[in-house]
């Protein structure tokens, strides 16, 4: 280990006055299905389309006891839990319930930052409601969700977003956990580094090679050495290990990207993907019409039969102005993939990113610039 300056034990005090809540609905999609169909209550429910290419969207806690998890292939989930009830997802209904949850959150603060349909951050440092503490607000939110929507949510209360997210997971399902400023380091130090959001298998393996298994070891590691090994994210990890996270709660975050992807019914060669690229371009374009912002970058995503992911992106001098222009740009990216004809692909996706406001000067074409910038980024 390379020890370094661990920093002052109270480094998080700069943000100790912030009161952040992370609310996370419990097994959201599956819970909505169980609520709306009494026959499903108490039974293992898997929200997914049946079929050899389908993946699990959500699993009830009864199904999770068998090892079923989100994003797992549906066939594997069925093998793990043969008695499970499969329910096709109904995203329109889930979005409607999500809006009801957000209405409850907005009773307490305007600073609500949704992360997805089933979770959000709230900054209740200066709340709208007259409740005496962030803990009381979290309890009120959970009670309202239970009484009005007949669903359960878990919540974490802490001085910043990073800690609040860890806390909300601490007593799932239907739990509440509070991390007070004076308790931050004692709480964090014994935890494995995998408790840090964003530390997955790849990053965990890199940290393991450095001899770092706990957050305390991460905190005591030389931050410059971490940055040399892990780039800027190393510095960020060192700050998180000290409980430092100055990121604010940002309500109504502007759209940064939209995408559409589909797992194909059977693996296909590159030469047969064009109709599927056009189909995903249509879906991505329709999704992008929900914002007035304009996308500058087009992204093509492919997943091979052996689950290798390839991406290609292009930022044209003039953003695509129609579905057809988007499709043509995506097809141009497809032509740049190139393979020996033996590779088979199981997933196709098209995305739009790098959104800007319509009056952003970067959207004005430069007559003397190269018309296109293309990046090739196999991942």
Secondary structure, 3 states (H helix, E strand, C coil): CCECCCCCCCHHHHHCCCCEEEEEECCHHHHHHHHHCHHHCCCCEEECCCCCCCECCEECHHHHCCCCCCCCEHHHHHHHCCCCEEECCCHHHHHHHHHHHHHHHCCCCCCEEEEECCEEEEECCCCCCCCCCHHHHHHHHHHHHHHHHCCCEEEEEECCHHHHHHHHCCCCCCCEEECCHHHHHHHHHCCEHHHCCCCCHHHHHHHHHCCCCEHHHHHHECHHHHHHHHCHHHHHHHHHHCCCCCCCCCCCCCCCEEEEEEEEEEEEEHHHCHHHHHHHHHHHHHHHCCCCCEEEEEEEEEEECCCCEEEEEEEECCCCCCHHHHHHHHHHHHHHHCCCCCCEEEEEEEEEEEEECCCCHHHCCCCCCCCEEEEEEEC
